[in-house]
Amino acid sequence: MTSTDFWIDFVLATLAIWRVSHLLVQEDGPMRLAAWLRAYFAGSEIGRALDCFGCASLWLALPAAAWVSRRLSEFLPTWLALSGAAFLLERLGGAPLIVERLIEPEGVLNDDLLRTETDHPAGRPGNTGHGDQGHG
């Protein structure tokens, strides 16, 4: 196996570990299989691994490290690096954006981002209303 083959296998394994870990921990999965697995194993060691992306990626990286490693001496660092790379991908994605509609109490306007003339009168002390003119 050449160095290029190693890196291709490493990247492919990283992407596969990320995808399956994300599926098991964050998604319902096809036919809600991942959600069912999490519910079935809830409260057990397997259930705790299915609630933690880092844990799931460590377990999934074990067989992948056996596939990617060229020598036995590379197995441990490859295992940890695969899990770490998948975990970094997960962290790069960040939390999903959730847009919620702001419900305002009836009769109350939310002008927090809009200035009204009464909020900042031009003639208040220390403010001439002319930018930097009047200082100095």
Secondary structure, DSSP 8 states (H G I E B T S, - for coil): --HHHHHHHHHHHHHHHHHHHHHHHH---GGGHHHHHHHHTTTSHHHHHTT-HHHHHHHHHHHHHHHH-SSGGGHHHHHHHHHHHHHHHHHHH-S----------TT----TTS--TTTS-TTSTT--SSTTTT--
